[in-house]
Amino acid sequence: MNFAEVVFFMYLLFPVVTPLQRQIAYAFGKPELTQKEEDEKITGIRVYLGLERAKTEAADQTELPVDSGEADVPLPGGLENPEFGPQSEGSVLAQEGNVAADAAEKQYVNSQNRLRLFEYGEEQLSFNQTAQGQRSIVSVNKDVVTRRQYDDAYHILNTIVWKNGATTKGSIIVKKITYTYPQNEKIANDAKPVFVVEERPVEKKLMETTFDSSGNPVLVVYSHFEDDKDAVVAKKDDGSDEVLPQKKVIDKKTARSFNAENKLLAEEETVYYEENDPLRYGKKRPATVTRKNVYAYTLKSDVPDFKFYENNVLRMATVYHNKDEYENTMYFDGGYVVKATYAHGRKIMEILYQNGSELKRQKFE
């Protein structure tokens, strides 16, 4: 098995332990293989990455095979020319299978003397390039495997992190991040992602982020998946019930706006939850709570003026007179207002109002 095959079959490390993971795995293009076929592939990948030894290897053989594939990654620190040798104490440059077993650091090269695998203790880092120009980096740190894929201009396309187990069933996806760019025939060199999706299958959580043309996150949606109890469950041929399909439930949204200088103008968070329904005993109804921060930039101070709203009700405001003096006002239910004045980092006065009438004034030395 060469590195290209390892990358192609890497998805076999993704087990299917929940319906959501099965949907994600098939979305990756995973075919429906038998357990035996998957175990054979996973064993080959683990042997290749050095996580276990092949049955035919000698008991004292600890080297990883040197791949003959072409990886378009220059050697670090002057190692483009192997005669320069490793650049750190206790390291070794692996060529033609000659690897020092006690070397702390190993660099494996391909036929063009380019780095294809780097090993340091239990950490391994591999590189690959497809015929379409896409590049990938696979890193292994103990039982955690991370794969990052890039296009030919080094725009990151996706990141997948999973925890490796002894078998395919024992391995789980920890996180998958997918990046979407402007829809052009080819991604421009300076292009930034317009949409990023982060999936956490084990936790059944999802985070979707939308970016503006400057790369600012203007909308973030947090969701989770749960069984759709209203779905019709069919019977399988063996008489058992089909697994309940998953439905997406939104937990929170954060919307932001920015000015032409990419400074944050407003940030509004909406939290979705369920509360007791006063009209139906023992029943729940959908509810939301919103919190909003509004910023105003002036020439009086480097710090912007600030207002905080809760469910569209003003709760706090801070206004700067200059960089060292500002006024903070807090608004409470019942018409109570507390206004405090600060100067040079100290509170110098506090006034309590109710419905516009002053109730108490206190000065601070």
C-alpha positions as CSV (number, residue, x, y, z in Angstrom):
1,M,0.0,0.0,0.0
2,N,1.5,3.4,-1.0
3,F,0.6,6.8,0.4
4,A,-2.0,7.6,-2.3
5,E,-3.9,4.5,-1.4
6,V,-3.7,5.4,2.3
7,V,-5.3,8.8,1.7
8,F,-7.9,7.2,-0.6
9,F,-8.9,4.7,2.0
10,M,-8.5,7.0,5.0
11,Y,-12.2,7.3,5.4
12,L,-12.3,3.7,6.5
13,L,-11.0,4.8,9.8
14,F,-14.4,6.5,10.2
15,P,-16.7,4.0,12.0
16,V,-20.4,4.1,11.7
17,V,-21.8,4.0,15.3
18,T,-24.7,6.4,14.8
19,P,-27.1,7.2,12.0
20,L,-25.6,10.6,11.7
21,Q,-22.1,9.2,11.3
22,R,-23.4,6.8,8.6
23,Q,-24.9,9.8,6.7
24,I,-21.6,11.7,7.0
25,A,-19.5,8.7,6.0
26,Y,-21.6,8.0,2.8
27,A,-21.4,11.8,2.0
28,F,-17.6,11.3,2.0
29,G,-18.2,8.7,-0.7
30,K,-17.7,5.7,1.5
31,P,-18.9,2.4,-0.2
32,E,-20.8,-0.2,1.7
33,L,-18.0,-2.7,2.5
34,T,-18.2,-5.8,4.6
35,Q,-16.7,-5.7,8.1
36,K,-13.9,-8.0,6.9
37,E,-13.1,-5.7,4.0
38,E,-13.0,-2.7,6.2
39,D,-10.8,-4.5,8.8
40,E,-8.3,-5.5,6.1
41,K,-8.1,-1.9,4.8
42,I,-7.7,-0.5,8.3
43,T,-5.0,-3.0,9.1
44,G,-3.1,-1.9,6.0
45,I,-3.4,1.8,6.9
46,R,-2.3,1.2,10.5
47,V,0.7,-0.8,9.3
48,Y,1.6,2.0,6.9
49,L,1.3,4.7,9.5
50,G,3.4,2.6,11.9
51,L,0.6,2.1,14.4
52,E,1.1,-1.7,14.2
53,R,3.4,-4.1,12.4
54,A,2.6,-6.3,9.5
55,K,2.3,-10.0,10.4
56,T,5.2,-10.8,8.0
57,E,7.6,-8.3,9.6
58,A,10.3,-9.5,11.9
59,A,9.8,-8.9,15.5
60,D,12.7,-6.4,15.7
61,Q,11.7,-4.4,12.6
62,T,10.5,-0.9,13.5
63,E,11.0,1.1,10.3
64,L,8.1,2.4,8.3
65,P,8.2,1.7,4.5
66,V,9.6,4.4,2.3
67,D,7.0,5.4,-0.3
68,S,8.0,5.9,-3.9
69,G,5.2,8.3,-4.6
70,E,5.9,12.0,-5.5
71,A,5.1,14.4,-2.8
72,D,5.6,18.1,-3.8
73,V,6.9,19.2,-0.4
74,P,10.5,20.5,-0.1
75,L,12.6,19.2,2.8
76,P,12.8,21.5,5.8
77,G,15.9,23.3,7.0
78,G,18.2,22.6,4.1
79,L,17.3,19.0,3.7
80,E,16.4,19.5,0.0
81,N,20.0,18.1,-0.5
82,P,20.3,14.9,1.6
83,E,24.0,15.3,1.9
84,F,23.4,18.2,4.3
85,G,22.0,15.6,6.7
86,P,19.4,16.0,9.5
87,Q,19.3,19.5,11.1
88,S,18.6,18.5,14.7
89,E,20.5,16.4,17.2
90,G,19.4,12.8,17.3
91,S,17.6,12.9,14.0
92,V,18.2,10.8,10.9
93,L,17.4,11.0,7.2
94,A,15.7,7.8,6.0
95,Q,16.7,6.6,2.6
96,E,16.4,3.2,0.9
97,G,15.1,1.7,4.1
98,N,18.1,2.4,6.2
99,V,16.7,3.9,9.4
100,A,18.3,4.1,12.7
101,A,16.0,2.5,15.2
102,D,17.1,4.7,18.1
103,A,16.8,8.0,16.1
104,A,14.6,10.5,17.9
105,E,13.6,12.2,14.7
106,K,13.2,10.7,11.2
107,Q,12.6,12.2,7.8
108,Y,11.5,9.9,5.0
109,V,12.0,11.1,1.4
110,N,10.7,10.1,-2.0
111,S,12.7,9.6,-5.2
112,Q,13.0,13.3,-5.7
113,N,14.5,13.8,-2.3
114,R,11.4,15.6,-1.1
115,L,9.9,15.0,2.3
116,R,7.0,12.5,2.3
117,L,6.9,11.5,6.0
118,F,8.3,13.0,9.2
119,E,8.4,11.0,12.4
120,Y,9.2,12.2,15.9
121,G,8.5,9.7,18.7
122,E,4.7,8.9,18.5
123,E,4.1,11.8,16.1
124,Q,4.0,11.3,12.4
125,L,3.4,13.8,9.5
126,S,2.8,12.7,5.9
127,F,2.3,14.7,2.7
128,N,0.7,13.8,-0.6
129,Q,-0.4,15.4,-3.9
130,T,-3.1,14.1,-6.2
131,A,-3.1,14.2,-10.0
132,Q,-5.6,17.1,-9.8
133,G,-3.2,19.2,-7.8
134,Q,-4.8,18.8,-4.4
135,R,-2.5,18.4,-1.5
136,S,-3.1,16.7,1.8
137,I,-1.3,16.5,5.2
138,V,-2.0,13.6,7.5
139,S,-0.7,13.9,11.1
140,V,-0.8,11.1,13.7
141,N,-0.3,11.8,17.4
142,K,-0.8,8.7,19.4
143,D,-4.4,7.7,18.7
144,V,-5.5,11.0,17.1
145,V,-5.3,11.3,13.4
146,T,-5.8,14.6,11.5
147,R,-6.1,15.1,7.7
148,R,-6.1,18.5,6.1
149,Q,-6.7,18.9,2.3
150,Y,-5.6,21.9,0.2
151,D,-6.1,22.9,-3.4
152,D,-3.2,23.6,-5.7
153,A,-3.0,27.2,-4.4
154,Y,-2.9,26.0,-0.8
155,H,-6.4,27.0,0.1
156,I,-7.6,24.7,2.8
157,L,-10.6,22.6,1.7
158,N,-11.4,20.5,4.7
159,T,-10.0,19.2,8.0
160,I,-11.0,15.8,9.5
161,V,-9.9,14.7,13.0
162,W,-10.7,11.3,14.4
163,K,-9.7,9.1,17.3
164,N,-8.2,5.9,16.1
165,G,-9.2,2.6,17.7
166,A,-8.0,-1.0,17.4
167,T,-10.8,-1.7,14.8
168,T,-13.0,0.4,12.5
169,K,-15.8,0.1,15.1
170,G,-13.5,1.5,17.7
171,S,-12.5,4.6,15.7
172,I,-14.7,7.7,15.8
173,I,-14.8,11.0,14.0
174,V,-14.1,13.8,16.4
175,K,-14.5,16.7,14.1
176,K,-14.9,17.6,10.4
177,I,-14.5,21.1,9.1
178,T,-15.4,21.9,5.4
179,Y,-14.5,25.2,3.7
180,T,-16.5,26.7,0.8
181,Y,-15.1,29.5,-1.4
182,P,-16.7,31.9,-3.9
183,Q,-18.2,29.9,-6.8
184,N,-15.6,30.6,-9.6
185,E,-14.0,28.2,-12.0
186,K,-10.8,28.5,-10.0
187,I,-10.3,29.9,-6.5
188,A,-8.4,33.1,-6.6
189,N,-5.1,33.2,-4.7
190,D,-6.4,35.8,-2.2
191,A,-9.8,34.2,-1.8
192,K,-11.2,33.7,1.6
193,P,-13.9,31.1,2.7
194,V,-17.5,32.3,2.5
195,F,-18.9,29.4,4.4
196,V,-17.4,27.0,6.9
197,V,-19.2,24.0,8.5
198,E,-17.8,22.3,11.6
199,E,-19.4,18.9,12.4
200,R,-18.9,16.9,15.7
201,P,-20.7,13.6,15.0
202,V,-20.1,12.0,18.4
203,E,-21.7,15.1,20.2
204,K,-24.2,15.4,17.3
205,K,-23.4,19.1,17.1
206,L,-23.0,21.4,14.1
207,M,-21.6,24.9,13.7
208,E,-22.1,26.8,10.4
209,T,-20.3,30.1,9.8
210,T,-21.0,32.6,7.0
211,F,-18.3,35.1,6.1
212,D,-18.4,38.4,4.2
213,S,-16.0,39.3,1.4
214,S,-13.5,40.6,3.9
215,G,-13.4,37.3,5.8
216,N,-15.5,38.6,8.8
217,P,-17.9,36.1,10.4
218,V,-21.3,37.7,9.9
219,L,-23.5,34.7,10.9
220,V,-22.8,31.7,13.1
221,V,-25.5,29.0,13.6
222,Y,-25.1,26.4,16.4
223,S,-27.3,23.3,16.1
224,H,-27.6,19.7,17.3
225,F,-29.2,16.6,15.9
226,E,-31.8,14.4,17.7
227,D,-34.1,11.6,16.8
228,D,-37.1,12.7,14.8
229,K,-39.9,11.3,17.0
230,D,-42.6,12.4,14.5
231,A,-41.0,10.4,11.7
232,V,-42.7,7.2,10.4
233,V,-40.5,4.2,11.3
234,A,-40.6,1.4,8.8
235,K,-40.0,-2.3,9.4
236,K,-36.9,-4.0,8.1
237,D,-37.1,-7.4,6.4
238,D,-36.1,-9.1,9.6
239,G,-39.0,-7.4,11.4
240,S,-36.9,-4.9,13.4
241,D,-37.6,-1.1,13.2
242,E,-35.5,1.2,11.1
243,V,-33.4,3.7,13.0
244,L,-35.1,7.0,13.6
245,P,-33.9,9.7,11.2
246,Q,-32.1,12.6,12.7
247,K,-33.5,16.2,12.6
248,K,-31.5,19.4,13.0
249,V,-32.4,21.6,15.9
250,I,-31.0,25.2,16.1
251,D,-29.6,26.1,19.5
252,K,-28.2,29.6,18.9
253,K,-27.5,32.2,16.2
254,T,-24.9,35.0,16.3
255,A,-25.2,37.7,13.8
256,R,-22.6,40.4,13.3
257,S,-22.2,43.5,11.2
258,F,-18.9,45.4,10.4
259,N,-18.1,48.8,8.9
260,A,-15.8,49.5,5.9
261,E,-12.8,49.3,8.2
262,N,-13.8,45.8,9.3
263,K,-14.6,47.1,12.8
264,L,-17.4,45.4,14.7
265,L,-20.6,47.5,14.7
266,A,-23.2,45.1,16.2
267,E,-23.3,41.6,17.5
268,E,-26.7,39.9,18.3
269,E,-27.0,36.5,19.9
270,T,-30.4,34.6,19.8
271,V,-30.7,31.6,22.0
272,Y,-33.5,29.1,21.3
273,Y,-35.0,26.9,24.0
274,E,-38.3,25.5,25.4
275,E,-40.3,26.9,28.3
276,N,-43.4,25.8,30.1
277,D,-46.6,26.6,28.2
278,P,-49.0,28.5,30.5
279,L,-52.0,27.5,28.4
280,R,-51.2,23.8,28.3
281,Y,-50.3,22.0,31.5
282,G,-47.2,19.8,31.3
283,K,-46.4,21.1,27.7
284,K,-43.5,23.1,26.3
285,R,-43.5,25.9,23.8
286,P,-40.6,27.4,21.8
287,A,-39.0,30.5,23.2
288,T,-36.0,32.7,22.5
289,V,-33.8,35.2,24.3
290,T,-31.8,37.8,22.5
291,R,-28.7,39.8,23.6
292,K,-27.2,42.5,21.5
293,N,-24.1,44.6,21.7
294,V,-23.8,47.9,19.6
295,Y,-20.6,49.7,19.2
296,A,-20.0,53.3,18.1
297,Y,-16.5,54.6,17.1
298,T,-15.6,58.2,17.8
299,L,-12.5,60.4,17.9
300,K,-12.9,60.9,21.6
301,S,-11.4,57.5,22.5
302,D,-9.7,54.4,21.0
303,V,-12.4,52.4,22.8
304,P,-15.9,52.6,21.2
305,D,-19.0,53.6,22.9
306,F,-21.1,50.6,23.8
307,K,-24.8,49.7,24.3
308,F,-26.2,46.3,25.5
309,Y,-29.7,45.2,24.8
310,E,-31.6,42.2,26.3
311,N,-34.8,41.2,24.4
312,N,-34.6,44.6,22.7
313,V,-34.6,46.4,26.0
314,L,-31.6,48.7,26.7
315,R,-29.8,47.4,29.8
316,M,-26.4,49.1,29.8
317,A,-24.6,52.0,28.0
318,T,-21.1,53.3,28.1
319,V,-20.1,56.7,26.6
320,Y,-16.5,58.0,26.5
321,H,-15.8,61.7,27.0
322,N,-12.1,61.1,26.3
323,K,-9.7,58.3,26.6
324,D,-9.5,58.6,30.4
325,E,-13.1,59.6,31.3
326,Y,-16.4,57.7,30.6
327,E,-19.9,57.3,31.9
328,N,-21.6,53.9,32.5
329,T,-25.3,53.7,32.8
330,M,-27.3,50.6,33.9
331,Y,-31.0,50.2,33.4
332,F,-33.2,48.0,35.6
333,D,-36.8,47.0,35.7
334,G,-39.1,49.3,37.7
335,G,-37.6,52.4,36.2
336,Y,-34.4,52.3,38.2
337,V,-31.2,53.7,36.6
338,V,-27.7,53.7,38.0
339,K,-25.3,56.2,36.4
340,A,-21.6,56.0,37.3
341,T,-18.8,58.3,36.2
342,Y,-15.2,57.1,35.9
343,A,-11.9,59.1,35.5
344,H,-8.4,57.7,35.2
345,G,-9.5,54.2,36.1
346,R,-11.4,55.2,39.2
347,K,-15.1,55.6,40.0
348,I,-15.7,59.2,41.1
349,M,-19.5,59.5,41.3
350,E,-22.6,57.3,41.3
351,I,-26.2,58.5,41.0
352,L,-29.4,56.4,41.5
353,Y,-32.6,57.4,39.6
354,Q,-36.2,56.1,39.5
355,N,-38.4,57.2,36.7
356,G,-36.1,60.2,36.0
357,S,-36.0,61.4,39.6
358,E,-32.7,61.4,41.5
359,L,-32.9,59.2,44.6
360,K,-29.3,59.1,45.8
361,R,-25.9,60.6,44.9
362,Q,-22.5,59.4,46.1
363,K,-19.1,60.8,45.4
364,F,-15.9,58.8,45.8
365,E,-12.5,60.2,46.9
